Amino acid sequence: MIKKGTPPADSASDHYSLIWLPPNHAEPHTITMSIAAWRWIRLGLLLLILLAMIILVTWGVSLRRAIQYDSLAAENEKLKSSLRTVEKLRAQMEDLLILDQQIRRAIGGAPALNEEDRAILKDRFRKKQMERELTTTVDVLDLTAIPRVLPVNGMISRGFQKDPFAGNYGHRAVDIAVPEGTPILASASGTVLFSGWTYRYGKMMIIGHRTGYFTMYAHCQVLFFETGDVVNQGEPIALSGNTGLSSAPHLHFEVWKNEQILDPFKVLVHYQKK
């Protein structure tokens, strides 16, 4: 206990005595302390308590900010992921709209979009292709995704002819005369985008390739793959025939890129030299 008493003989001020009474009733211990010293001790204790409170408050605020930062960072990452997903879906939708136009052209159907919409989509499609060529070197280097294999060996019954007075129309393919039942090889690896019957081309198949090319095989007798299947370059995909509006057995072979119809033999010769 602390007891205020008279100062010792050598002290000129009041003092406090701290008396310790042991539990075994032994001789008590006394510590004498001046009032000034006791005040300094109390001030020191108050400062320590105040410092401890400041540290606790600061730590609490920092912890709260850290939790909020982690929460905001997680939410921001979710938003970025959502934006990437939306952008990917938007790009896929644009690709599908472009592909719709290409397939409609191939099967002789009327365009579903007006000229202004088609011009906008064409511009976006070309920009995406340029971005892919700049950022995705694997597609440029992967020659299996580029038309390099001649689908069949035979006589050219009709060559490519782009009519300057009919836009991309005219004879936009090469016709290769071969007997019915001749195996048709995939000119490049890719995904089957259409496999079925059309009035004009009979049994036909359209394959999309990662390099932006599309190849079309028409007047087939038998189709080996369905829409959505993946095919490899040089793999048999169909048998030649005489279906649709065809006057004799042959393969109608088309090559497109970036919605432009190309001379198949120029594409084949260009990449076969590499």
Helices and strands as residue ranges (DSSP letters): E 2-5, E 15-20, E 29-34, H 35-106, H 115-135, H 137-141, G 143-145, E 155-158, E 161-162, E 170-171, E 174-177, E 183-185, E 190-198, E 202-208, E 213-223, E 230-231, E 236-240, E 251-257, E 260-262, H 264-272
